[in-house]
Structure formats: structure tokens, C-alpha cells
């Protein structure tokens, strides 16, 4: 819960952007704790309510406040108040719920590189916001050491601990940095003759409702982008949880993914009803679960009830409110660095071809241009497009999605190679890498397919009696197919491995090759073609 508590700075920043006083901020943070608890319980539930669809993945995947909604929430808080934040968060949650029902069908139109673009741009936006908070850019007063000095010290502590600290200390780097920055800020205040905590909020009990949800259609696109990003992030986190909980995992379980994405959207919708900002699954919890070998959803249930108990505990939000705004900016800058890197690493999962490079590159550059030349979009953009193009993130995503949909026309192609087994595995490997690059396949999936081809190479000469083998591929967003067709003997299981002198070595090797190919592939199909050739099709999901 300690690591999750760091994300409470996000709703606090939203409340401050709306101009809320200390008492209101304390109540707002308490409601945010309640939202964390309810959303975490929904994700851990994994059951049916009446005859409605299954809700929750059933994994140890707590909810946290997410950077994906922060830029839109800050903009909404400044222009429409917390009422607009709540109403638009409800809309975002409803959008996630709808998307969860079609997540497998939408996957070709929401490729992984566009997810990486969204995450990268969110990190850049947050980094800019964080720097402004650290240096007091929005304040009219000159910079003061009591603000910027404490923020710089907090950031230095976070960096030092995350780089040179031990494994346990690194996980607490942000919390320790926040504490150090807050203490230093208090020391600066004492030195300046201003007693620390003089504006602290009194002990407050949970109050609901604080606000009545409102709505501003001009701010909607940013929340829809956040909903899309959170749906895709929940998808990735649930797949990672499936892998962590099942050592024999081969392919995603879409029933679990849809139930988890539904719970994620439901959590955001409930957060909006409560009055706070949007939530998302906590990606770091998967790594922590693997490292500590704690995978039980009972832990998530305990965490959920723990947050609910804290929400009703008077004064529990005072610890968050004690953190100065500049120090919050330091934590946000530190976190945004990891968000940016996460976006870059997601982009690196693909072997980007020219189509994907253009879609991502132009989307990124157009997104940046929104902040660099705002007058172009404010004064010269057609009136009908202005409500849609409301921020750099929205513009970049819309451009990338449009180009991706355009480039999908005629994108499914089959590649063929006539391969002589006598030349060995190298021509096969080169062929698969070239095709993978052309089709923008995932590096991991292409590597698995290469291992399949390498195993087939061991038996190919014997199966075809040295005659050429036709190799063909078919790649799309869902899977990679590799087909071998040859005249000769079929690839069948032979005798068990043995050291006997009279064992049929070729048959034994064929059995080993077949077993390894079946293990490496997600699906394997063998058949005899009308022209009497034998065909082996291996499928790898991506």
C-alpha cells in the first residue's frame, strides 16, 4: 500500500489545480482512498453479479491513480472545476467498460506501437507539468529556496536511492524522497520565520458527496484518450499476471482479460461517481508479485479493505497534504521519466516497417506541434475539428490511428521462399527477420518462429530427401504463421530417445524435432496437400 500511496499525489494535484482549500483537499484525498479500495476489490472479485458479465481478473492487481488521466484532469479542473473532472471521469469509465467488450476485435486497430506513442507522450506532458511545479512557474513571486531547493533535494534523493540503493530501498525511493523534501521544506520555513504546517488541514472525516458531477464536451477527447490508454494498459497487465500465475502459459485468456478490463472501467466509473479522478491497474504489482512470490488475490482483497478503512479514518489524508507542491512536482518528474522510458520500450517491441514508422513518427511530431505552435490550431483549424483536437496527446493519437487505419488497406501479404535444406538454417533465419521487419512483427514472436525453423532444419534434409522445401509466412496483429511444404516423408513422432546401437536415429530425431516444435508453437497443424506434399503449419501468437 505504501507504493500505491504515492499515486495519491495525482488527485491532490487535481484538487489544487481547481483552487480547493486545505479542508476540501483533505476530504478529496479521503474519497480518493475510498475509490482505490473499491476499484481494487472489483479487480480481485472475478465473479458474476446476478447474470451480468464476469467482473475482475482475480489476480493480485491493485488499482492506482494513473498518469494517463492526469493531463486531461488538470485541464478540466482549471477550466470546469472538480465537477467537470468527476463527470468526465464517469464518461471515461463507461468508455472503458464498452471497450472491454470488444478488446479482442479492436486489437488490429490499436497496435502496440500506438500504445507506446500514447505512453511516451503522456510521460512528456507529465514531465513538463512536474518541472513547472518544481520551479513555481505559475507563481508570480520569484523562485524561493524553500520551494525549488527542497524539490531539487527530494529529486536527488529519489535518483540516488533508485540508482545506488539496495533492492528494498529502491522500491521506497519515492516515499523516502518525498519525506526528505518535506522535512527540508519545513526547515527552510523555520529558517525564514514561517512556522511549518500553519495552513495544515484539521482532522477530517469522510464526507460524500463533495460535488455534483458536471460535463464539458470540449474536454471529452482527452478523457477518451485516457480511457483507451488505460484499457490497453490493463490488457498488458492482465496478460503479465496470467504469465506470472501459470508456468505453462502459452496464449492470452481473453475471458480473463475482458473481465479485468471491465473491472478497470468500473473502478474508474465508481471513482467519478465518488467525485475523484480515474484509476488504472498497477503494473509494478506484477513484478513485485513475481519477486516476492506473493500471487494470491487475497492480498488484493486485504489491500482493498485497507484503503476503505483508511478513507474512514479521520486525519488519514493529512500525511499527503503535508507534502509541499514543489516536492510533489519532484516526485511527478521522477515518475514521468519512467513513463517516458516505458513508452520507448513498448515502441521497441515492434520491428517497425515504413507504414508503422510513418504512423508513429507523424503522430508524435503533430502532437508536439500542438504545444509549439498553438496559434495554428487555435486560429486556423476548421471549427468542426476544434472540439476533437483539444491537446497534443489527442492530436497525436488521432493522427496515428487515422494513418494506421489507412495503412491497413492491403497490409496482409504472404511471403514465400524456396529453401534448399543443404544451405542450412541461415537463409531461413534471414528470411524470417526480413519478413518480420517488413510486417512490423514483435521481436519476441519472430525469435520464437526462428527457433521453430531452426528445429525443423534438423529434420528437413531427411524428410525431403534433399529436395527444395517451400516456406511461406502470413503475419497479422494476432499471430505469425510459418508453413513448410515438401515432397517426401511426413514429420511424425518416432521411437523414444535411446542409446541402443540398432535404433532408427532419423525416426528418433524426427520425434524430438516434432516435440520441440509443438512446444515452441502456440498451435501446430499437419496435413497432406492435394499434390501429395506434406505441410506443417506453426502459429505463434503475438
N, C-alpha and C positions, 0 to 999 in steps of 0.2 A: 504493500500500500504506500510505502514511503516514496518509491519511484513514481507511482501513479499520481501522488500528491503534487508533483512538480507541474503537472498539466493544469492544475487549478489556477495557475497564473494567467492562463488564456481567458477564462471568463472574468477574472479580475481586471485584466486589461480592457475587456469589452465594457465592463461597468464604468471604468474610469474614463473611457472614450465618450461615454454617454453623459458624463458630468455628474455621476452619482456621488453622494456624500458618503462618509465613512460608515454610518449606520446602515445605509442601503447596501453598500458593498458587502458588509458582513452578512446581511440577510441573503444577498445574491450568491455569495460563496457557499453558504449553508445549503441553499437549494441546489447548487451545483453538485455538492456531495451526495445529496439525495438522488440526483439524476445518475451519477456514477454507479451508485448501488443498484438502482432498478435496472439499468442497462446491463450491468454485469450479470445479474440474476437471469435476465432474459436470454443472454448468450449461453449460459450454463444449463438452461432448462432442458432443451432437446426433447420436447414433448408436444402434444396436441392440446389445444384449448377448445373444448367441445369438438366440432367437426371441422375446425379451421386447419389450414396447413401447419405442418410442424414448425415450431419456433425454437431457434437456438441450435448451435452445432454440438453442444455437450462437451466442449473442450475447455481447458483452462485458458481462457482468452478474455481477460477483463476489458472493460470499456475505459477509455480515457478521452479527455478533450483533445481535439485534433487541430493541427495547423491548417488542415485543408479548408476548414470553415472560418479561420481567423481573419484573413483579409476581407472577406465579404461581411463578416460580423462587425468588424471595426468600422467599415464604411457605413453599414446600416445603423450602428449605434450613434455615429456622428450626425447622420442626416435624418434618421427617423426615430432615434431613441431605442431603448431596450424593447419597446413594444414591437417595433419592426423586426428586431432580431428574433424575438420569440415566434412571431407569425411566420417569418420566412424559414426558420428552423423547422417548424411543423411541416411546411411545404417540402423542405429538403428531405425530411424523414419519410414523408409519403412517397416522394420520388424514389428513394432507395427501396422502399417496400415493393413498388411496381417493378423496378429494375431487377430485383431479386427473383421475380417470377420468370424472367426471360434472360437470365445471365448467360446461359449456355448458347442461346441463339444470337445474342448480341456480340459474342466474342470476336467474330471476324471483323466487326466494325469498330471494335475497341481494342486494337492490338497493343501488345505490351510496350512498344516504343512510345505510344501516345500517353500511356500511363506514366512512363518515365519523364516525358516532357512536362506533364502536369505537376509531378512531384518536384522536378527541377525548378519550375517557375514559382511554385509555392515557396520553396526554400529561399529563392532570391527575394521575393516580396517580403517574407518574414525577416530576412537579414536587413533589409532597408528599414523596416519598421523598428527593429531592435536597435540599430545604430542611432536612429532619431531619439529613441527613449534614453539611450545611454548618455548622449551629449546634450539632452534637453533642447532639441532642435525646434520644438513647437513653443518653447517658452520665450517670452520677450526679455527675460533677465539674462545677463551674461552667464557663461558657464561657471559653475562653482565646484570646488574640490569635493564638497560634501556630497555631491551627486555623481559627477563623472569620475572622480577619484575612487570612490567606493565601487562604482560599476567596473572600472578597469581592474581593480584589485580582485573583485569577485570573478571576473573572466579569467584572470591569470591563475587563480586557484583552481578553477574548473579545468583549464588546459593542463596545468601541471599534474594534477591528480589523474586525469584521464590518460596522460602520456607516461608518467613515471610511477604512478601508484600501483599497488597490488590489485589483484583481480577483484576483491571485495570493495576496495576503496574506489576503484574506477566506476563501479555501479552507483556509488554515492557521491560522485564528483559534483553534480549539480546541486544537491542538497547542501553539501559542505560549502560550496562556493556561495550559495545564497546566504547561508548563516554568516560566513566571513564578511561578505559585503554589507549585510545588515548591521553587524557589530561595528564595522569600521564607519559606516554612515552615522551610527549613534555617537561614536567617539568624536567625529567631526562636528556633530551638532553640539555636543557638550563643550568642545573647544571654542565654538562660536557663540556660546552663551545661550543656545536654544535647547531646552531640555528635550530629550528624545521621547517620543510617544505622547506628546501633549495633544495630538489630534487623534489618538487611538480611539477606536470604536468601543463602546461599552459591551458587556456580555449580552449577546442577543440570542433569543430562542428562534426556532424555525417559524417563519411567517409565510403563508401562502393563501391567496395569490398576491404577488407584489405588483404585477402589471397585468393589463389585458392585452393579449396578442393583437398586433396590427399587421398591416400588409402594404408593401410598396412595390408595384410591379417593376419599376425601374431598377430595383436592387435584386430582382429574382435571378438573373443569369448567373451571378457569382455563386449563389447558393446551389443552383442546379449543377454547376461545375464541381462544387464541393461534394455534392451527393454522388456524382459519377465517380469522382476520385475515391471516395470512401467505400463505395460498392466494390470497386476493383481492388482496393487495399484489403478489404475484408475477404475477398476471394483468395488473394495470395496468402493471407494469414491463416485461413482455414485449411488451405492445401498444405501449408507448412506444418500445421498441427496434425493433420492426417498422417503426414510422413513421420512426425515425432512419435505418434502413438501406435504406429503399425510398421514393424520392421520389414514386413513383406509387401509394403505399399508399392503399387505399380502405376495406378492411374487415379485421377481425382474422382471422389464420390460426389456427384452433383446434387444428390438429395441433401447431403450434409452441408454443402456449400450454399444451396438456396435457403436452407433453414437458418444458417448462420447469418447470411446477408439480410434475411428478413428480420432477424433479431436485432441486427445492427441498425437497420432503418427504423424499427420500432423503438429502439433506445433513443435515437435522435428525435423522433416524433414526440416521445414522452418528455424528453428534455425541453422541447419547445413548449409543450403544454405546461410544464413546471415553470418555465419562464427563462431558461438559460440557453446556451448555445449548443451546437451539435457535437456529437460524440463519434468515436470510431473504435475498432478493435485495437488492442495494444500489441504491436508487432514484437516488441522486445520481450514480451512474456513467453513467446515460443522458445527463444534462445535461452532464457533463464530456466524454463522448464526442462529443457534438454540438459543444461549444465548441472542442475540440482537433482535431476531425475524425479521431480515432483510434477506429475501429469494429471492427477485426479481433479475432476471437476468439483469435488467437494471443497477444494481450496478456493475456487472461484465463488462458490456459494457463500463461504465464510467471508471472503473479501466483500461481496455484495452487501451482506447483512452488516458488516463492519462499517461501511460507508454510510449506510442508512442510520446506524446508531450514532455515528459522529455528527450527522446532519441534525439530529435532535438534541445533541449535547450543547448546552449554552456555552458560547465563547469559543467553540472549536475553530471557527473561521478567523479568529484573531491572529493566529500564527501566520496565516497567509497575508493578512492585511498589514502586518508589521514590516513586510518587505518593501523597501523603497522602490519607486517606479524605475529609477535608473538601474538598480540591481536586477529587477525583473527583465529589463532590456538586455542585460548581460547574459542571463540565462536563456533568453529567447535567441540571442545571437549565437550562442554556443549550440543550441538545438538546431538552428537553421543550417549550420554548417553540415550537420549530419543529414538533414533533409535534402540538401543540395547533392551530397555525395550519394545518397540513396537514389535520387533521380538519375544521376550519371550511371550508377551501377545497373539500374533497370534498363537504361538505354543500351548498355554494353552486353545485355543478354542476347541481343539480336545480332545476326550478321546482316547489317543494313545494306540493302541494294539501293539503286538510284531512286526508285519510287519512294521508299521509306525515308531515305536521306532528305529528299526534297520536301516531303510532308512534314517531317520533324524540324528541319532547318528553317523552312519558310515560316512555319508556325511559331517557332521560337523568335525569329527576327521580327515578325509582325507584332508579336506580343510585347517585345522590348520597345518597339517604336511607339506604342500607345503612351508610355510614360515619357519618352524622349521628345516627341512632337505632339503633345496633347491637342494643340490648336487644330491640327489637321483633322482629327476625328471629331472635335467639338464643333467645328465650323463648317467643314466640307463633307462630312459623312451624310448620306441620304437620311432623311428624318425617320424612315421606316426601320433603318438599321441601328439607330442610336440606342433604343432600349436593349438591344441584344448585345452590342459591343459596349459593355459597361466598364471593363477593366482590362488590363494587359493579359491576365490569365484567361478570361473569357475569349478575347480576340485570338490569342494563340491557339487555344483548344478548338475553337470553331474553324479556324483556318486549317489546322492539322486534320480534323475529322472530315472536312469537305474534300481535301486533297486525297485522303486515304480512300474515301468512298469513290472518288473519281478514278483513282489508280487501280481499284479492284476490277474494273472492266477488263476482261481478258487476262486476268492475273494468273489463272490456273493453267499451268503448262506442264507438259510431260517431257522429260529429258531422257535420251537414250544413249547407250554406249555398247558397242560390240567389243567384248573383252576376251582376250586370249589368256587363259589361266597360266600359260607358260611365262607370261610377263610379270606375274606376281601381284602383290596387293597394292603396290604404289599407284598404278593407273586408276584403280578403284578409289583409293583414298583421295587422289587429286580430283577425280570426277565428282565425288560427293561434296568436297569442300567448295568446288566451283559452283555447283548447283545450290548448295546451302547459302552461299553468298548472293547468288542471283535472286533467290526466293526469300531472303531475309529470315531464314530459319534460326531457331535458338541454337547457340553453340553447343549446349549440353545435349540437345536432341541429335544434332549432327554427329557429335562424338559417339553417342550410343549406336547410331546407324553405322558408323565407321567400324566399330567393334564387331557388329553383326557381319559386315562384309569381310572383315579380317578372318573371322571364324569360318565363313563359307569358303574363303580362299583355300583353307586347309584341305577341303574335300573336293574342290571344284575339278581339278585335273582328273581325278579318279571317276567322278560322276559323268563327265562329258567325254572321257577318253581323249582329252586334249583338244577337242573341237571348240570353236568360239562359243561364248555364252552371251546372250542378250541381257543387258542390265538396263532397267528403266526406273524412274523415280516419279513420284507425284506428291507435291508438298502443298499444304494449305495451313490455315491458322490453327487447325485442330491437331493435325498429325502429319507425319512423314512416312511415305511408303517407299519401300525398296523391293523390286521384283527381279528375280533371276529366272530365265527360261533357257532350257538346254535340251539337246538330244542325248540320250544315254540312259543312265540308271537313276532311279528316284533316290532322294535322300531319306533313308529310313533308319530307324534305330537298329543297331547290330548287337553283337554279343557284349556282355559286361566286360569292362577292362580286366585283363588277365595277363600274367607273366608266362603262360604256357607257350611252348615253342610252336605248337600247331594252331594257335589262334589265328583267325582271319583278321589281320591288322587293319585292312581297309574298312571292313564292316565295323570293327571296334571304333575306329576313328570317326566314321560316319555317325555312330551313335553319340559319341562325345560332342561332335560338332552340332548335331541336332539339339542336344540338351542345352548347350551353351547359347545357341541362337534363340531357343524358346525362352531361356532365362533373360536374355538381353532385350527381347522384343516385348511390347505390350500385347501384341496379337501376332499370330503366325498362321498362315493358310497355305496348304499344299494342294495342288490339283494337277490333272493331266489335261493338256490343251487338245483341241480337235486335230492339230497336226502331229499328235503323238509326242510333243515336247512336254517335259516336266516343268512346272512353275512353282516357285517358292516366293511367297509374299510376306514381308516382315513390316510391321507397323509399329512406329514409336510415337506416342502422344507428346505434344508439346504445349 
